Amino acid sequence: MTGTDHPAQQEADPHSVGRRRFLGYVLAAPTLMAAAELVAAPEARADIPSPEVTELIDLNDVMTVAALPTSGLITVEVNHDGTVSFALPRAEVGQGITTSTAMLIAEELDVPVERVRVTLADARSELLFNQLTGASNTTISTYTPVRVAAAIARSRLLEAAASQLGAPVSELTLRAGVVTGPSGRSVGIGALSAQAAGVRTQRVAVALKPREEFTVIGKPQGRVDALAAVTGRKKFAMDLAVQDAEPTMVCRPPTINGKVGSVANLGEVRSMPGVTDVVTISTGVAVRAKTFGQCIDAVRALRVSWKPGSAEGKSDETVLAKLQAAELPLGLPPLTPSVEGKFTFYFRSNSALETNCAVADVRPGSAEIWSSLKAPIVAKEAIAAKLGLPLGAVTVHVTEGGGSFGRKLFFDAALEAVEISRKIGKPVKLMWHRADDSRQGRAHPMATSRVRIAYLGNTVLSYKQRHTSVATDLSHGLGEIFTALAAKLPVGDIGFSETFFQLSQSMPYNFGANSRLLSETDKSFNTGSMRNVYSPDATCARELVVDRLAEKMGKDPFEIRRDFLRDDRSRAVLEKVAEAGRWGRTMPAGMAQGIAFHSEYHAVSAVLVEIDCRPETVNRPIRNGVAGPRVTRAVVAVDVGLAVNPRGLEAQMMGCVMDGIALTLTSSLHLRDGHFLEASWDNYFYTRQWNTPPELDIIIMPTTTGKPGGAGELGVAASMAAVACAYGRATGTMPTSFPVNHGTLSFEPKPTVPPVPESPTDGLEHVR
C-alpha cells in the first residue's frame, strides 16, 4: 500500500475533523511519541422512539464518555529497535486485552503484532476515569484513541522517511515496520524514530484506515502472552522479586468481618521456624515468614479470641427473609391473562484462579505497591489516605492478574499489605489463602427476582420485573463516574446501584410497557461486581418467564423470542443458534434443549444448550460433590459489532458458557451462623470436567456496526438462562432456586478455627 493509498497522508486542514479524521499530537520527546485528542461524545439522543434507557445511553457509554477527556494522555512510542511500546491503562486479567490492543496499534502502524510491546500502566491519577477496567469497556473506549495515536506515529514516520529516502510520501510504502521508496531503498521505523520525534508538542490531523483495508483487526490472532503463560515465565504479583519482601498471610476471623479481641500466644508463634513477624491488624493477625508454608503453620497455630462480625448469626434463611421483606410490589394483578415467576439466587464466589494478593513496601514518607488492580487510581487514593501521604508519594504498579470476574475491582489485599508493611517496617508479599477468598472475600450478592408478563391473545401488554438484592458494593470507582456525569444521565437523581442497574439492563423484546426496578438491602456482607453483575440473574428470570409465556400462548420457545425481538440484528443471532443447534430435534425423555437471548453494551448474543437430566446422569457418583444434570452441548452466537480478535472472543464466550453452567447448576456459597461454609475449590463447585459440555460451538457473526461492542461478559447471562430453560423443559418443572443443587450440601464443612484448612495430602489417591 502506498502513502497515497492510506488516508492518513491526505492533505488537510490540521484543525478540521471529518468522518474518519481525528486530531492528535506529536509530543516533544527523544523518540517518536504520539497521542490522540478526542472531543467529547455527543449528548444522549432524545429523539429515539423507545422507552429503553439503554438505547439512549448505557453503562458502557457512560464509562467511554468519562474516559474521553484524558485520552490524549495515553501515548504510543516507537523505539530505536523498531518495536512499539504502549502502556495500557487497564488491567489484563486473562481477558486478552493486551493482545487486542497490540492488534490495533499494528493495524494503523503497519508493523507485525509481535513487535508491539503492550505493558500495564502504573496508577496515574491524572487519567481520572480513564484507568478503570470493567463493564466490558476496554476495547470500546480505547479503540479510537489507540488507533489515532498509532496513525499519527505512522504519518510522522513516513514524513521522516521521505526526507531520508529523497522521495515524496505519496511514493513510499510502509509494511512490516519497514518504509520502502520507489527505488527499492528502505529504512526501518526504528532508525526513523529520532528524526520523526517532535522537538515541540505539535497538533496534527490524521485519518484512520477504512475497515475494508484492515489486515490485522478482525483476523484471528493468538495471544501475545501465550508462550510466557504456558512456559511459566509470565509474571504475576507473587512472582515479583521485590527486595526483602517476604511471604505474608493473615489469620482471619471465623465470621464475616469479625475483629480481633486478643491473641493468647503471640510470643509462641513468633518463635516458630521461619517466622519473622506477627502483628495484629484491622482484619486479623498478620504473619510474615520465610515461606508461605511457614505462614500457614503459624496461622493455624494462633489462638485468637474474636469479636462478632457484621453478619453474626445470619444464614441463607434469614437473608432470604430480609430480601422478601424488601421486595418492591409488582402492582395490582392485571385484568388480562398474565404469567409470573419468582426466583432466588444464592451467594456466589468470583472464583478467580489467582487468589487476592499484593506486595507492599512502606517506608517513612513513601509507599510502593504491586498488585493486579482494575481500579488503581482509587486504590492509590485510598492508600495515600490510609498512610496520611500525598498522592505523589504513593506508587502503585499494576501487575497482570490470574482472573478477576470483578474481584480485582477491589483492592483489599493492597490495603492490607500496606497496613502490615507500615506496622512491621518491612516489605511484605501478602497472599490470601483460598479459604480467605471464599469466606472473607467478595461475594456476588444473594438476590430474588420477580417477573410478571401480561398479555392478550398474541400481544404482550406489559413486562414488570422487581429485582431485590443484598447491597452491591460499588465503591471501586463506578460510583464516582456516576456522580461526575449525573447531569447527563437519563435516569434522574437515583442511587449508584439503581443507576448501574438501569444502565446495564435492557429489554430486547417488544413487550409493551415495561419497567425494571432494583431494591437493595443489608450492607453487612463483602459484595462485589461479579462478572455481568445483575444481568445473569435478571436475564435468567426473564427468559424463564418467556418460556412460560410461550407455553400459555401455545408457541414454541424459539418462535416466541424471534417474533418479539425488536431488531433484525437480534433475530439473526437467535436464528443462527437455532439453525446450528438443530432446535426442535427429537431428544430422549429427560433430555431437552433450552434457548435464551441477551443484549448489552452494543452487542447481542443467543445461546442454545442441550441438557441431560436422566436419573442415570443426575445420580452418577462424584467424589465429594453433587453430579446433577449435565449440559451435553452448547451453541453460542454473538454479534459484537466488530470483533477485533475473533480468537479472543471465542475464548471469552467459552468462559461465559462455563460461568452460566456453574451459576445454574452447581456454584454457590452456603451461609450459616455468620460465615460461608465453602473453604476452597474442592467444595466450591464451579463447572468441572464432569459437567462441561462435550460439544461447544461458538459462532461469531459478521461485522454489523463496524465498531466494537462489549464482549467480556456478554455470554454469561444468555448461557445461564439457556441452561435454566433447558432444565425446566427436561424436568417439566421451571426451576426457581439457583443453583439448582444449592439445597444439597455434599461436603463436610471445614472448621473456621483455625481459619486455614490443612493442606491436602491425599491428592494422588484420587487421580483418574
C-alpha positions in Angstrom: 0.0 0.0 0.0 1.5 3.4 -1.0 1.4 6.5 1.1 -1.4 7.9 -1.1 -3.4 4.8 -0.6 -3.5 5.4 3.1 -5.9 8.3 4.0 -3.6 9.3 6.9 -1.4 11.0 4.3 -4.0 13.2 2.6 -3.6 16.9 2.8 -6.0 18.5 5.3 -6.6 21.5 7.4 -4.9 20.5 10.7 -7.8 21.8 12.7 -10.6 20.1 10.7 -12.2 16.8 11.7 -14.2 14.7 9.3 -15.9 11.4 9.5 -12.6 9.5 9.7 -10.3 12.4 10.6 -9.1 13.0 14.1 -6.9 15.4 15.9 -3.9 14.4 17.9 -0.4 15.4 19.0 3.2 14.6 18.2 4.8 15.1 21.6 8.2 16.6 22.4 10.4 13.5 23.1 13.7 11.9 22.0 11.8 9.2 20.2 8.6 9.4 18.3 5.6 9.6 20.7 2.0 10.3 19.6 -1.3 10.7 21.3 -4.9 11.3 20.4 -7.1 14.3 21.1 -10.8 13.3 21.2 -13.7 15.7 21.6 -16.5 14.8 24.0 -19.1 12.4 22.7 -22.4 13.8 21.7 -25.2 14.1 24.2 -27.5 11.2 24.6 -30.2 11.4 21.9 -33.7 12.2 23.0 -35.4 11.5 19.7 -35.3 7.7 19.7 -38.8 6.4 19.7 -38.3 3.9 22.6 -38.8 3.9 26.3 -35.5 2.0 26.7 -32.9 3.9 28.7 -30.1 1.8 27.4 -30.9 2.9 23.8 -30.3 6.5 24.9 -27.1 5.7 26.9 -25.9 2.6 28.7 -23.3 1.9 31.4 -20.6 1.4 28.7 -21.4 4.7 27.1 -21.0 6.4 30.4 -17.6 4.9 31.0 -16.5 5.8 27.5 -17.6 9.4 27.8 -15.8 9.6 31.2 -12.6 8.4 29.6 -12.6 10.8 26.7 -11.1 13.9 28.3 -7.9 12.2 29.2 -7.4 10.0 26.2 -4.6 12.4 25.0 -2.5 11.4 28.0 -2.1 7.9 26.6 0.8 7.6 24.1 2.2 5.2 21.5 6.0 5.3 21.3 8.2 4.0 18.5 11.6 2.7 19.8 15.1 2.7 18.3 15.0 -1.1 17.9 11.8 -1.0 15.7 9.4 -2.1 18.4 6.4 -0.1 19.5 5.6 0.5 23.2 2.2 1.2 24.7 1.4 1.3 28.4 -2.2 0.2 28.6 -4.2 2.0 31.4 -6.3 -1.1 32.0 -5.8 -4.4 33.9 -5.0 -7.6 31.9 -6.6 -10.4 34.0 -6.7 -13.0 31.3 -9.3 -11.5 29.0 -6.7 -10.8 26.3 -6.8 -7.0 26.0 -3.0 -6.7 25.7 -3.4 -8.8 22.5 -6.3 -6.8 21.1 -4.6 -3.5 21.9 -1.4 -4.7 20.1 -3.5 -5.5 17.1 -5.0 -2.0 17.0 -1.5 -0.5 17.0 -0.2 -3.0 14.5 -3.0 -2.2 12.1 -2.5 1.5 12.0 1.3 1.4 12.1 1.7 -1.4 9.7 4.1 -3.3 12.0 3.9 -7.0 13.0 1.8 -7.7 16.1 4.8 -9.4 17.8 6.8 -6.1 17.6 4.2 -4.2 19.7 5.0 -4.3 23.4 1.9 -3.7 25.5 2.6 -3.3 29.2 0.2 -2.2 32.0 0.4 1.4 33.2 1.1 2.3 36.8 -1.7 4.1 38.6 -1.9 7.6 37.0 -4.1 10.0 38.9 -4.2 12.4 36.0 -6.2 9.9 34.0 -9.2 10.4 36.3 -11.8 7.9 35.0 -9.6 6.5 32.2 -8.0 3.7 34.2 -11.0 1.7 35.3 -11.4 -1.8 33.9 -14.9 -3.1 33.9 -18.3 -3.4 32.1 -16.6 -4.9 29.0 -15.5 -1.4 28.2 -11.7 -1.6 27.5 -11.9 -2.2 23.7 -14.8 0.2 23.2 -13.2 3.1 25.0 -9.6 2.6 23.7 -10.5 1.5 20.1 -10.3 5.0 18.6 -7.7 6.8 20.8 -5.1 4.0 20.4 -5.6 3.9 16.6 -5.4 7.7 16.3 -2.1 7.8 18.2 -0.7 4.9 16.1 -1.9 6.6 12.9 -0.2 9.9 13.8 3.0 8.0 14.5 2.7 6.3 11.1 2.3 9.7 9.4 5.4 11.1 11.1 7.5 8.1 10.2 6.6 8.4 6.5 7.5 12.1 6.6 10.9 11.3 8.1 11.4 8.6 5.6 10.6 10.9 2.7 13.4 13.2 3.8 15.9 10.3 4.3 15.0 8.4 1.1 14.6 11.5 -1.1 11.1 10.6 -2.3 7.7 12.1 -1.7 5.4 10.5 0.9 3.0 9.5 -1.8 5.6 7.2 -3.3 6.5 5.4 -0.1 5.2 2.2 1.3 5.2 1.0 5.0 4.9 -2.7 5.6 6.1 -4.9 8.5 7.8 -1.9 10.1 9.9 -1.0 7.0 9.5 2.0 4.8 10.4 1.4 1.1 10.9 4.1 -1.6 10.3 3.8 -5.3 14.0 3.0 -6.0 13.8 0.0 -3.6 15.8 1.7 -0.9 14.3 1.1 2.6 14.6 2.1 6.2 13.2 0.6 9.4 10.9 2.6 11.6 13.4 2.3 14.5 16.0 4.2 12.5 13.4 6.9 11.8 12.1 7.3 15.3 14.5 10.0 16.5 14.1 12.0 13.3 10.3 11.7 13.4 10.2 12.7 17.1 8.8 16.1 18.0 11.1 18.9 19.0 8.0 20.6 20.4 4.5 19.3 21.0 2.6 19.8 17.8 -1.1 19.4 17.0 -1.9 17.4 13.8 -4.8 15.9 12.0 -4.9 12.3 10.9 -7.3 9.9 9.3 -7.8 6.2 10.2 -7.7 3.2 7.9 -11.1 2.4 6.5 -12.4 -1.0 7.5 -12.1 -2.5 4.1 -8.3 -2.1 4.3 -7.9 -3.9 7.6 -5.3 -6.7 7.6 -5.0 -7.2 11.4 -8.2 -6.1 13.0 -10.8 -8.8 12.6 -8.4 -11.6 11.9 -7.8 -14.4 14.5 -4.7 -13.7 16.5 -3.0 -15.9 19.1 -2.4 -14.2 22.4 0.8 -12.2 22.6 1.4 -13.6 26.1 0.6 -17.2 25.3 4.2 -18.5 25.2 5.0 -16.8 28.5 1.9 -18.2 30.1 2.5 -21.9 29.1 6.2 -21.8 30.0 5.7 -20.2 33.4 7.5 -17.0 32.5 4.5 -14.8 32.9 4.9 -12.6 36.0 2.1 -12.2 38.5 2.3 -10.3 41.8 3.6 -13.3 43.7 6.3 -13.9 41.1 7.9 -10.5 41.6 11.3 -10.4 43.3 10.9 -7.2 45.4 13.9 -6.8 47.7 13.2 -8.0 51.2 9.5 -8.7 50.6 8.8 -12.0 52.4 5.7 -14.2 52.3 2.9 -12.9 54.5 -0.6 -14.3 55.3 -3.4 -13.3 57.7 -5.2 -15.3 60.3 -8.8 -14.3 59.7 -12.0 -14.4 61.9 -14.4 -17.3 61.9 -17.3 -15.0 60.9 -17.5 -12.3 58.2 -15.7 -9.2 59.2 -15.1 -10.3 62.7 -12.4 -8.4 64.7 -9.5 -9.5 66.9 -10.2 -9.4 70.6 -7.0 -10.8 72.0 -4.2 -13.2 71.0 -3.1 -15.7 73.6 0.2 -17.0 72.1 1.9 -14.2 70.1 5.3 -14.9 71.6 5.0 -18.6 70.9 4.1 -18.1 67.2 6.8 -15.5 66.7 9.4 -18.2 67.7 8.1 -20.7 65.2 10.6 -21.7 62.4 11.0 -19.1 59.7 8.6 -16.6 61.3 9.9 -13.0 61.3 6.9 -11.0 62.4 3.4 -11.5 63.9 1.2 -8.4 64.3 -2.5 -7.6 64.9 -4.1 -5.6 62.1 -7.6 -4.3 61.4 -8.7 -7.5 59.6 -6.9 -10.2 61.7 -3.4 -11.3 62.7 -0.7 -11.0 60.1 2.2 -13.4 59.9 5.4 -12.8 57.9 7.8 -15.7 57.4 10.4 -17.1 55.0 8.0 -19.3 53.2 4.2 -19.5 52.7 4.2 -23.0 54.2 5.6 -21.5 57.4 3.0 -18.7 57.2 0.2 -21.4 57.1 1.7 -23.3 60.0 1.8 -20.1 62.1 -1.7 -19.0 61.1 -3.0 -22.4 62.2 -1.2 -22.2 65.5 -2.5 -18.8 66.5 -5.1 -18.8 69.4 -7.2 -15.7 68.8 -10.3 -14.5 70.7 -12.6 -12.9 68.1 -15.3 -10.2 68.4 -18.5 -10.7 66.4 -18.6 -9.9 62.7 -21.0 -7.9 60.6 -23.1 -10.9 59.6 -23.2 -12.6 63.0 -25.9 -15.2 63.3 -27.1 -14.8 59.7 -27.9 -17.7 57.4 -29.4 -18.3 54.0 -32.8 -18.4 55.5 -32.5 -15.2 57.5 -31.1 -13.3 54.5 -33.8 -14.6 52.2 -36.5 -13.4 54.7 -34.9 -10.0 54.7 -34.9 -9.8 50.9 -38.5 -10.8 50.7 -39.4 -8.1 53.2 -37.6 -5.5 51.0 -39.2 -6.6 47.7 -41.0 -3.8 45.8 -44.6 -4.6 44.7 -45.4 -5.6 41.2 -48.7 -3.7 41.5 -52.2 -4.8 41.2 -52.9 -8.0 39.2 -53.6 -7.2 35.6 -57.1 -7.5 34.2 -55.8 -9.6 31.3 -54.1 -13.0 31.4 -50.5 -13.0 32.8 -47.6 -15.2 33.7 -45.4 -14.8 36.7 -42.3 -16.2 38.3 -40.3 -15.6 41.5 -36.7 -16.7 41.7 -34.0 -16.9 44.3 -30.2 -16.6 43.6 -27.9 -17.6 46.4 -24.5 -16.1 47.3 -21.7 -17.0 44.8 -17.9 -16.5 44.7 -15.9 -14.9 42.0 -13.6 -17.9 41.9 -10.6 -16.3 40.2 -7.7 -18.7 39.8 -5.3 -16.2 41.4 -6.2 -15.5 45.0 -6.1 -12.0 46.4 -2.5 -10.8 46.7 -0.2 -7.8 46.8 3.3 -6.7 47.5 3.9 -3.6 49.6 7.0 -1.6 50.7 6.0 1.2 53.0 8.8 3.5 54.2 8.8 6.8 56.1 7.3 9.3 53.6 6.6 6.9 50.7 4.9 3.7 49.7 5.2 1.3 46.7 2.7 -1.3 45.9 2.4 -4.1 43.3 -1.0 -5.8 42.6 -3.5 -6.7 39.9 -5.9 -3.8 40.2 -8.8 -2.8 38.0 -9.3 0.5 39.8 -5.7 1.5 40.5 -6.4 5.2 40.9 -9.0 4.6 43.6 -6.6 2.2 45.2 -3.8 4.8 45.2 -6.1 7.4 46.7 -7.3 5.1 49.4 -3.7 4.0 50.3 -2.5 7.6 50.4 -5.3 8.5 52.7 -4.7 5.5 54.9 -1.0 6.4 55.3 -1.5 10.1 55.5 0.8 10.6 52.5 0.4 12.9 49.5 -0.6 11.1 46.3 2.8 11.8 44.7 4.5 9.7 47.5 2.5 6.6 46.6 3.4 4.4 43.6 1.0 1.7 42.5 2.2 -0.8 39.9 -0.5 -2.7 38.1 0.5 -6.4 37.6 -1.1 -8.9 35.4 -3.8 -10.9 37.1 -4.8 -14.6 37.0 -8.5 -14.0 36.6 -10.8 -11.4 38.2 -14.5 -11.7 37.2 -15.0 -8.4 39.0 -12.9 -9.4 42.1 -10.0 -7.1 41.3 -12.1 -4.0 41.1 -11.5 -4.1 44.9 -8.1 -3.7 46.5 -8.5 -5.3 49.9 -5.1 -7.1 49.6 -3.2 -3.9 48.7 -4.7 -2.1 51.7 -3.9 -5.0 54.0 -0.3 -5.3 52.6 0.2 -1.5 53.2 -1.1 -1.8 56.8 1.2 -4.7 57.6 4.3 -3.2 55.9 3.8 0.0 57.8 3.3 -1.8 61.1 6.3 -4.0 60.9 8.5 -1.6 58.9 9.4 -4.2 56.3 8.3 -5.1 52.7 5.7 -7.9 52.5 4.4 -10.3 49.9 0.8 -10.8 51.0 -1.2 -13.7 49.7 -4.7 -14.7 50.7 -5.4 -18.4 51.3 -8.1 -19.9 49.1 -10.3 -20.2 52.2 -9.9 -16.4 52.8 -11.2 -15.7 49.3 -14.3 -18.0 49.8 -15.1 -16.9 53.4 -14.0 -13.3 53.7 -13.6 -12.2 50.1 -16.1 -10.6 47.8 -19.3 -12.5 47.1 -22.0 -12.0 44.5 -25.0 -10.8 46.4 -27.9 -13.1 47.2 -31.0 -11.9 45.4 -34.6 -12.5 44.4 -36.2 -11.6 41.2 -40.0 -11.4 40.4 -41.3 -11.1 36.9 -44.8 -10.6 35.6 -45.8 -10.5 31.9 -49.4 -9.5 30.9 -50.7 -10.5 27.5 -53.9 -10.7 25.5 -54.2 -13.0 22.5 -50.9 -12.8 20.7 -50.0 -9.4 22.1 -47.8 -8.7 25.2 -49.1 -5.7 27.0 -46.6 -5.2 29.8 -43.5 -6.5 31.5 -42.6 -5.9 35.1 -39.5 -7.0 37.0 -38.6 -6.3 40.6 -35.1 -7.4 41.5 -34.1 -7.4 45.2 -30.6 -7.9 46.2 -28.2 -7.8 49.2 -26.4 -4.4 48.7 -23.8 -4.4 45.9 -20.6 -2.5 46.9 -19.8 0.0 44.1 -17.1 1.9 46.0 -14.4 0.9 43.5 -14.8 3.9 41.2 -18.0 3.5 39.1 -19.9 5.5 41.7 -17.5 8.4 41.2 -18.2 8.3 37.4 -22.0 8.3 38.0 -21.5 11.4 40.3 -19.4 13.2 37.8 -21.8 12.6 34.9 -25.1 12.8 36.8 -26.4 15.7 34.9 -26.0 13.9 31.6 -27.6 10.6 32.6 -31.3 9.9 31.6 -32.1 8.2 34.9 -32.7 11.0 37.3 -31.3 11.5 40.8 -31.1 7.9 41.9 -28.5 5.9 43.8 -25.4 4.3 42.4 -26.8 0.8 42.4 -30.1 1.7 40.8 -28.2 3.8 38.2 -25.9 0.8 37.5 -29.0 -1.4 37.2 -30.9 0.8 34.9 -27.9 1.5 32.6 -27.0 -2.2 32.3 -30.4 -3.9 31.9 -32.2 -3.8 28.5 -35.5 -5.1 27.3 -34.8 -6.8 23.9 -38.4 -7.7 23.3 -41.5 -5.8 22.1 -43.3 -6.4 25.4 -45.3 -3.2 25.6 -44.9 -1.0 28.7 -42.0 -2.4 30.7 -40.4 -1.5 33.9 -37.5 -2.9 35.9 -36.7 -1.7 39.4 -34.0 -2.7 41.9 -34.2 -2.7 45.6 -31.2 -3.4 47.8 -30.9 -4.2 51.5 -28.4 -5.4 54.1 -24.9 -4.0 53.9 -23.3 -6.5 56.3 -21.6 -8.6 53.5 -18.5 -8.1 51.4 -20.0 -7.9 48.0 -18.7 -7.0 44.5 -19.4 -6.6 40.9 -19.1 -10.3 39.8 -18.9 -10.9 36.1 -22.0 -9.4 34.4 -23.2 -8.1 37.8 -27.0 -8.0 37.8 -27.6 -9.4 34.3 -27.3 -13.2 34.8 -29.9 -13.3 37.5 -32.2 -10.7 35.9 -32.0 -12.2 32.4 -32.4 -15.8 33.7 -35.6 -14.8 35.5 -36.9 -13.0 32.4 -36.1 -15.8 30.0 -37.7 -18.5 32.2 -41.0 -16.5 32.3 -40.7 -16.0 28.5 -40.7 -19.8 28.2 -43.8 -19.9 30.4 -45.4 -17.2 28.2 -44.7 -19.3 25.2 -46.5 -22.3 26.8 -49.5 -20.2 27.6 -49.6 -18.7 24.1 -49.2 -22.1 22.5 -45.9 -21.0 20.9 -42.5 -22.6 20.5 -39.8 -21.0 22.8 -37.6 -20.2 19.8 -40.5 -18.8 17.8 -41.9 -16.5 20.5 -38.5 -14.9 21.0 -37.9 -14.5 17.3 -41.4 -12.9 16.9 -41.0 -10.4 19.7 -37.3 -9.4 19.3 -37.0 -5.8 18.5 -34.5 -5.7 15.6 -33.0 -7.8 12.8 -29.6 -8.0 14.4 -31.0 -9.7 17.4 -33.1 -12.1 15.4 -30.1 -13.0 13.3 -28.1 -14.4 16.3 -31.2 -16.2 17.6 -31.9 -17.8 14.2 -28.2 -18.8 13.9 -28.1 -20.7 17.1 -31.4 -22.4 16.3 -30.1 -23.5 13.0 -26.7 -24.6 14.2 -28.1 -26.3 17.3 -30.9 -28.0 15.3 -33.6 -26.5 17.5 -36.6 -28.8 18.0 -34.9 -32.0 17.2 -36.2 -35.1 18.9 -34.5 -36.0 22.2 -34.9 -38.8 24.7 -37.1 -38.3 27.8 -35.2 -36.5 30.5 -33.2 -34.5 27.9 -34.1 -31.2 26.4 -32.9 -28.1 24.6 -33.1 -24.6 26.0 -32.6 -21.3 24.2 -32.1 -17.7 25.5 -31.2 -14.2 24.3 -29.3 -11.4 26.0 -28.1 -8.0 24.8 -25.8 -5.4 26.4 -23.3 -2.7 25.6 -24.0 -2.6 21.9 -23.7 -6.4 21.5 -26.2 -9.2 21.2 -25.9 -12.9 22.0 -28.0 -16.1 21.9 -27.3 -19.5 23.4 -28.8 -22.9 22.8 -27.9 -25.8 25.1 -28.9 -29.4 25.5 -29.1 -30.9 29.0 -29.3 -34.4 30.3 -31.5 -34.8 33.4 -32.0 -38.5 33.2 -31.6 -40.4 36.6 -28.5 -42.3 35.5 -26.8 -38.9 34.8 -28.1 -36.9 37.7 -27.3 -39.7 40.2 -23.9 -40.8 38.9 -21.3 -40.9 41.6 -19.0 -37.8 42.0 -16.4 -37.7 44.8 -17.4 -35.1 47.4 -19.9 -33.5 45.1 -23.3 -33.5 43.6 -23.3 -34.7 40.0 -26.7 -33.4 38.9 -27.7 -32.7 35.3 -25.0 -32.3 32.6 -25.0 -29.9 29.7 -24.1 -32.0 26.8 -24.0 -29.4 24.1 -23.8 -25.6 23.9 -24.0 -23.3 20.8 -23.3 -19.6 21.1 -23.9 -16.9 18.5 -22.6 -13.4 19.2 -22.6 -10.2 17.3 -20.3 -7.6 19.0 -20.4 -5.2 16.0 -16.7 -5.7 15.2 -14.6 -8.4 16.7 -11.1 -7.0 16.9 -9.7 -10.5 17.7 -12.2 -13.3 16.8 -10.0 -15.9 18.5 -10.0 -14.0 21.8 -13.8 -13.5 21.5 -14.2 -17.3 21.1 -12.2 -17.8 24.3 -14.3 -15.3 26.2 -17.5 -17.0 25.1 -16.2 -20.4 26.2 -15.6 -18.9 29.7 -19.1 -17.3 29.7 -20.7 -20.7 29.0 -18.8 -22.3 31.9 -19.9 -19.4 34.1 -23.5 -19.9 33.0 -23.5 -23.6 33.7 -21.9 -23.0 37.1 -24.5 -20.4 38.1 -27.4 -22.5 37.1 -26.4 -25.9 38.3 -23.6 -26.1 40.9 -21.9 -22.9 42.2 -22.9 -21.2 45.4 -21.8 -20.3 48.9 -23.8 -21.6 51.8 -24.2 -19.1 54.6 -24.5 -20.5 58.2 -24.1 -18.7 61.5 -22.4 -15.6 60.0 -19.9 -17.4 57.8 -19.7 -19.2 54.5 -19.1 -23.0 54.6 -17.0 -23.2 51.5 -13.3 -23.0 52.0 -11.6 -23.8 48.7 -12.2 -25.1 45.2 -12.7 -28.6 46.4 -16.0 -27.6 47.8 -17.0 -24.6 45.7 -18.3 -26.3 42.6 -17.5 -24.2 39.7 -18.1 -26.0 36.4 -15.9 -29.2 36.4 -14.8 -31.5 33.7 -17.8 -33.8 34.6 -20.4 -31.2 33.7 -18.6 -29.4 30.8 -20.4 -29.9 27.5 -18.5 -32.3 25.2 -19.8 -30.3 22.3 -19.3 -26.5 22.3 -19.7 -24.3 19.2 -19.0 -20.6 19.1 -20.4 -18.6 16.1 -19.1 -15.1 15.6 -21.5 -13.2 13.3 -20.2 -10.9 10.5 -19.4 -7.3 11.3 -22.5 -5.3 11.6 -21.9 -1.9 13.3 -18.3 -1.5 12.2 -17.1 -0.8 15.7 -16.6 -3.0 18.8 -19.3 -3.7 21.3 -18.9 -5.2 24.8 -17.8 -8.8 24.8 -16.1 -9.8 28.1 -19.4 -10.5 29.9 -21.8 -10.9 27.0 -22.3 -14.6 27.1 -22.8 -15.2 30.8 -26.5 -14.2 31.1 -27.7 -15.9 28.0 -25.8 -19.1 29.0 -27.2 -19.2 32.5 -30.7 -18.6 31.1 -30.5 -21.2 28.4 -29.3 -23.9 30.9 -32.2 -22.9 33.2 -34.7 -23.1 30.4 -33.4 -26.5 29.2 -33.6 -27.8 32.8 -37.2 -26.7 33.1 -38.1 -28.4 29.8 -36.2 -31.6 30.6 -37.8 -32.0 34.1 -41.2 -30.5 33.4 -40.8 -28.1 36.3 -39.5 -24.5 36.0 -36.5 -24.0 38.3 -36.9 -21.2 40.8 -33.8 -21.5 43.0 -30.2 -21.2 41.8 -28.0 -23.1 41.6 -30.4 -26.0 41.5 -28.3 -28.1 43.8 -27.9 -25.5 46.5 -30.2 -27.4 48.8 -27.9 -30.4 48.9 -24.7 -29.9 51.0 -22.4 -32.5 49.5 -19.3 -31.9 51.6 -18.2 -31.8 55.3 -17.5 -28.2 56.0 -14.0 -27.4 57.1 -13.7 -25.7 60.5 -13.4 -22.0 60.8 -10.9 -22.2 63.7 -8.2 -22.4 62.6 -9.3 -20.4 59.5 -6.9 -22.1 57.1 -7.6 -25.8 56.4 -4.8 -28.3 56.4 -3.0 -28.8 53.1 -4.4 -31.9 51.3 -2.1 -35.0 51.5 -4.2 -37.5 49.5 -4.5 -35.8 46.1 -2.8 -38.6 44.2 -5.2 -41.2 45.6 -8.0 -39.6 43.5 -6.3 -39.2 40.1 -8.3 -41.0 37.4 
